[in-house]
Amino acid sequence: MTGPRIGLAAAALVLGVTSAVMLSPTQARPDERPRGGAIGSVEVSMKEMGRAMRKLRASVEDAAKKADNLALIGEMQRGCVGAKNLPVPKDVLAAAADEAAKEKLALEYRTRLIGVMRQLLDLEVSVMEDKNDVAKTQLDELFKMQKAGHDAMGLSDDD
């Protein structure tokens, strides 16, 4: 094989390997590190959300910053999904009296984060539709949700 045939064969090989890698299952068990990246932590996800929320608070009413605001909301959504899909931190579960209390706490944790995600989706729509006054109210509600969630889990707002 010479010339164009080598090029076509090489391209087919690269395409085949790339397709196999992209289509292979990469779903990790919760206790296992996913392939190609480090497992995140709830703390990192929550801090990502907090930073973006504080930045958004300063710009949510500014229609000229629509793209930036949508990017910040996207960061908050990414952090929310990351935290929701990870186990409740052990230090939070340590306050639970028994396994039933731990299960109840884990359910409350996930349910609260689902509520946060719903609020974030509504916030995104408001920003997309240039309803900045509504978006400001929704962001204020997210700050209240943050405080209530932290209180329920026995965390400070700095956590």
C-alpha positions in Angstrom: 0.0 0.0 0.0 1.4 3.3 -1.0 0.2 6.8 -1.6 -3.5 7.6 -1.1 -4.3 4.1 0.0 -2.1 4.5 3.1 -3.7 7.8 3.9 -7.2 6.2 3.6 -6.2 3.2 5.7 -4.7 5.4 8.4 -7.8 7.7 8.4 -10.1 4.6 8.7 -8.0 3.3 11.6 -8.1 6.6 13.4 -11.8 6.9 12.8 -12.4 3.4 14.1 -10.3 3.8 17.2 -11.9 7.2 17.9 -15.4 5.8 17.5 -14.7 2.9 19.7 -13.3 5.2 22.5 -16.2 7.6 22.1 -18.8 4.9 22.2 -17.3 2.8 25.0 -19.1 2.9 28.3 -17.4 5.3 30.7 -20.1 5.4 33.4 -18.2 5.0 36.7 -19.7 3.6 39.8 -20.1 6.3 42.5 -17.1 4.9 44.5 -14.8 4.8 41.5 -12.9 7.4 39.6 -14.3 8.1 36.1 -12.0 7.4 33.2 -10.2 10.4 31.9 -10.8 12.7 34.9 -10.8 13.0 38.6 -14.0 12.6 40.6 -15.2 15.9 41.8 -16.0 16.8 45.4 -19.2 18.3 46.8 -17.1 21.1 48.2 -15.6 22.0 44.8 -19.0 21.9 43.2 -20.6 24.1 45.9 -17.7 26.6 45.7 -18.1 26.8 42.0 -21.8 27.6 42.5 -21.1 30.2 45.2 -18.5 32.0 43.1 -20.8 32.2 40.1 -23.8 33.3 42.3 -21.8 36.2 43.8 -20.6 37.4 40.4 -24.1 37.1 39.0 -25.6 39.1 41.8 -23.5 42.1 40.6 -24.6 41.8 37.0 -28.0 40.0 36.7 -29.9 43.2 36.1 -27.5 44.4 33.3 -29.0 43.4 30.0 -25.7 44.2 28.3 -24.1 41.3 30.2 -26.6 38.7 29.0 -24.0 36.3 27.6 -21.8 36.6 30.7 -24.8 36.1 32.9 -25.8 33.0 31.0 -22.3 31.6 31.3 -22.4 32.2 35.1 -25.7 30.4 35.3 -24.2 27.5 33.3 -21.4 27.3 35.9 -23.9 27.2 38.6 -25.9 24.4 36.9 -22.7 22.4 36.3 -21.8 22.8 40.0 -25.3 21.8 41.1 -25.4 18.7 38.9 -21.9 17.8 40.2 -22.9 18.1 43.8 -26.2 16.3 43.3 -24.6 13.3 41.7 -22.0 12.8 44.4 -22.6 11.2 47.8 -23.5 13.4 50.8 -20.2 14.4 52.4 -19.3 12.1 55.3 -18.9 15.0 57.7 -22.6 15.9 57.1 -23.7 12.3 57.5 -21.7 12.1 60.8 -24.5 14.0 62.6 -27.1 11.4 61.6 -28.0 9.0 64.5 -28.4 5.9 62.4 -28.7 4.5 58.9 -32.3 5.6 58.6 -31.4 9.1 59.5 -28.5 9.0 57.0 -30.9 7.9 54.2 -33.3 10.7 55.1 -30.5 13.2 55.1 -29.3 12.0 51.7 -32.8 12.2 50.3 -33.2 15.7 51.6 -29.8 16.7 50.1 -30.6 15.4 46.7 -34.2 16.8 46.7 -32.9 20.3 47.7 -30.4 20.3 44.9 -33.1 19.3 42.4 -35.1 22.3 43.6 -32.0 24.5 43.1 -31.6 23.1 39.6 -35.2 23.9 38.8 -34.7 27.5 40.0 -31.5 27.8 38.0 -33.3 26.7 34.8 -36.1 29.3 35.5 -33.4 31.9 36.1 -31.7 31.0 32.8 -35.0 31.4 30.9 -35.6 34.8 32.5 -32.1 36.0 31.5 -32.6 34.6 28.0 -35.9 36.5 27.7 -34.4 39.7 29.1 -36.7 39.6 32.1 -34.0 41.0 34.4 -36.3 42.1 37.2 -37.7 38.5 37.4 -34.1 37.1 37.2 -33.1 39.3 40.1 -35.9 37.9 42.2 -35.1 34.4 41.2 -31.4 34.9 42.2 -32.5 36.3 45.5 -34.5 33.1 46.0 -31.4 31.0 45.2 -29.5 32.8 48.0 -32.4 31.9 50.4 -32.3 28.3 49.2 -28.6 28.2 49.8 -29.0 29.4 53.3 -31.8 27.0 54.1 -29.9 24.1 52.6 -26.8 24.9 54.5 -28.8 25.3 57.7 -30.5 22.0 57.2 -27.2 20.2 56.6 -25.5 21.9 59.5 -23.1 23.9 57.4 -22.1 27.6 57.5 -22.7 29.8 54.4 -18.9 29.8 54.0 -18.8 26.1 53.5 
